[in-house]
């Protein structure tokens, strides 16, 4: 389908006006008032569990590959440190959101009591 330059400009202006309105399903004139914003539930939990299983498998393999006195390149150690930080942050956030822990800290030996929850 070919569109003219003027039609393209009009489409862009229409989309920009929707964004300025705070485009929500209720405010979007293109979508009906009662139409669901997402037409089907997603499988984020299932996908996350698959990714976490893969992370666990890789982590266990790496654990078996390394000796206690292994010398690692700095970038390798940095990636491991980031991975631990990212997973720890998600774990503590979900614990807090699910009501399993208080914001004062998780009680594990690796966390400080001033750790923030996003």
C-alpha positions as CSV (number, residue, x, y, z in Angstrom):
1,X,0.0,0.0,0.0
2,X,1.4,3.4,-1.0
3,X,0.7,6.4,1.0
4,X,1.5,10.0,0.2
5,X,3.8,12.2,2.2
6,X,0.8,14.2,3.4
7,X,-0.9,11.0,4.6
8,X,2.2,9.9,6.4
9,X,2.4,13.3,8.2
10,X,-1.2,13.1,9.2
11,X,-0.6,9.6,10.6
12,X,2.4,10.7,12.6
13,X,0.5,13.8,13.9
14,X,-2.4,11.5,15.0
15,X,-0.1,9.1,16.8
16,X,1.7,12.0,18.5
17,X,-1.6,13.4,19.7
18,X,-2.5,10.0,21.2
19,X,0.9,10.0,23.0
20,X,0.2,13.4,24.4
21,X,-3.1,12.3,25.7
22,X,-1.5,9.6,27.7
23,X,-2.6,6.9,25.3
24,X,-4.5,4.4,27.3
25,X,-7.2,2.0,26.0
26,X,-9.8,4.2,27.6
27,X,-8.5,7.4,25.9
28,X,-7.6,5.8,22.5
29,X,-10.3,6.7,20.0
30,X,-9.0,3.9,17.7
31,X,-9.7,1.2,20.2
32,X,-13.2,0.7,21.6
33,X,-13.9,1.6,25.2
34,X,-14.4,-2.1,26.2
35,X,-11.8,-3.7,24.1
36,X,-9.0,-5.3,26.1
37,X,-5.6,-3.7,25.8
38,X,-3.9,-7.1,25.6
39,X,-6.0,-9.6,23.8
40,X,-4.5,-12.7,25.5
41,X,-2.5,-13.4,28.7
42,X,1.2,-13.8,28.2
43,X,3.5,-16.5,29.5
44,X,6.1,-14.3,31.2
45,X,6.3,-16.6,34.3
46,X,6.9,-19.6,32.1
47,X,9.5,-17.8,30.0
48,X,11.3,-16.5,33.1
49,X,11.4,-20.0,34.6
50,X,13.0,-21.4,31.4
51,X,15.5,-18.6,31.5
52,X,16.2,-19.2,35.2
53,X,16.7,-22.9,34.5
54,X,19.2,-22.1,31.8
55,X,21.0,-19.7,34.2
56,X,21.1,-22.4,36.8
57,X,22.5,-24.9,34.4
58,X,25.2,-22.6,33.2
59,X,26.0,-21.5,36.7
60,X,26.4,-25.1,37.9
61,X,28.7,-25.9,34.9
62,X,30.8,-22.8,35.6
63,X,31.0,-23.7,39.3
64,X,32.4,-27.1,38.3
65,X,34.9,-25.6,35.9
66,X,36.6,-23.3,38.4
67,X,39.1,-24.0,41.1
68,X,39.2,-21.9,44.3
69,X,42.5,-20.3,43.2
70,X,41.5,-19.8,39.6
71,X,42.7,-16.5,38.1
72,X,39.9,-14.8,36.0
73,X,40.2,-12.0,33.6
74,X,38.7,-8.8,35.1
75,X,35.9,-8.7,32.5
76,X,34.9,-12.3,33.4
77,X,34.7,-11.4,37.1
78,X,32.8,-8.3,36.3
79,X,30.1,-10.2,34.3
80,X,29.7,-12.7,37.2
81,X,29.4,-9.8,39.7
82,X,26.7,-8.1,37.5
83,X,24.8,-11.4,37.1
84,X,24.7,-12.0,40.8
85,X,23.6,-8.4,41.4
86,X,20.9,-8.5,38.8
87,X,19.4,-11.8,40.0
88,X,19.7,-10.8,43.6
89,X,17.8,-7.5,42.9
90,X,15.0,-9.4,41.1
91,X,14.8,-12.0,43.9
92,X,14.5,-9.4,46.7
93,X,12.1,-7.3,44.7
94,X,9.8,-10.2,44.1
95,X,10.0,-11.3,47.7
96,X,9.0,-7.9,48.8
97,X,6.2,-7.6,46.3
98,X,4.9,-11.0,47.3
99,X,5.0,-10.0,51.0
100,X,7.6,-12.6,51.9
101,X,10.2,-10.1,53.2
102,X,10.2,-6.6,54.8
103,X,12.0,-3.7,53.2
104,X,14.5,-3.7,56.1
105,X,16.4,-6.5,54.4
106,X,16.1,-10.1,53.6
107,X,18.1,-11.5,56.5
108,X,20.6,-13.3,54.4
109,X,24.3,-12.9,55.0
110,X,25.0,-11.3,51.6
111,X,22.7,-8.3,52.0
112,X,22.9,-5.1,53.9
113,X,19.9,-3.7,55.8
114,X,19.9,-0.5,53.6
115,X,19.4,-2.4,50.4
116,X,16.8,-0.6,48.3
117,X,13.8,-2.2,46.6
118,X,12.7,-0.9,43.3
